[in-house]
Amino acid sequence: MRRNIYTALLVSLIMIIGLLGVTNPARKQPYQIFDKVEGKVVHNYFIFSIYQQYDTYKLTGNGQYREYRRYIGIATQFYEISPIKEKIE
């Protein structure tokens, strides 16, 4: 009885990981985030990808830093995550 449950859970987990891997946005569009916004893949893992937007940025900290938006792509959808700051020299 327990062996059947473990087998079913393992098969379900493998199927979910496979579906997320097939629907990973970086598989189809590695260099363009949205229709007209330029960006690139920073990290490409099997089930999700992290994109950084280069086209637009905000100045923060009295103009000392540029703040770029970052997105995570999971199952053909994009979600905004914490931005990255870059010091202006």
Secondary structure in CASP SS format (residue, H / E / C, confidence):
PFRMAT SS
TARGET T0000
AUTHOR 0000-0000-0000
METHOD secondary structure of the structure
MODEL  1
M C 1.00
R H 1.00
R H 1.00
N H 1.00
I H 1.00
Y H 1.00
T H 1.00
A H 1.00
L H 1.00
L H 1.00
V H 1.00
S H 1.00
L H 1.00
I H 1.00
M H 1.00
I H 1.00
I H 1.00
G H 1.00
L H 1.00
L H 1.00
G H 1.00
V H 1.00
T C 1.00
N C 1.00
P H 1.00
A H 1.00
R H 1.00
K C 1.00
Q C 1.00
P C 1.00
Y C 1.00
Q E 1.00
I C 1.00
F C 1.00
D C 1.00
K C 1.00
V C 1.00
E E 1.00
G E 1.00
K E 1.00
V E 1.00
V E 1.00
H E 1.00
N E 1.00
Y C 1.00
F C 1.00
I C 1.00
F C 1.00
S E 1.00
I E 1.00
Y E 1.00
Q E 1.00
Q E 1.00
Y C 1.00
D C 1.00
T C 1.00
Y C 1.00
K E 1.00
L E 1.00
T E 1.00
G C 1.00
N C 1.00
G C 1.00
Q C 1.00
Y E 1.00
R E 1.00
E E 1.00
Y E 1.00
R E 1.00
R E 1.00
Y E 1.00
I E 1.00
G E 1.00
I E 1.00
A C 1.00
T C 1.00
Q E 1.00
F E 1.00
Y E 1.00
E E 1.00
I E 1.00
S E 1.00
P E 1.00
I E 1.00
K E 1.00
E E 1.00
K E 1.00
I C 1.00
E C 1.00
END
